[in-house]
């Protein structure tokens, strides 16, 4: 089996199409990196929102318990 390119220089030159080939590789890598970063950011935002909702729900439950306790204490 013979290699497709005789040297690394020929590999990086890509038969005269190096600019287009490496530009497309760079765009693909940047796009995938942006997708990974955006996914991580969305996950972080989602977890933050879930924690915020859970804390709100807990505060509401505690307020209801307090108000029920005050109602029971004022009943004759």
Buried (B, 14 or more C-beta within 10 A) or exposed (E): EEEEEEEEEEEEBEEEEEEEBEEEEEEEEEEEEEEEEEEEEEEEEEEEEEEEEEEEEEEEEEEEEEEEEEEEEEEE
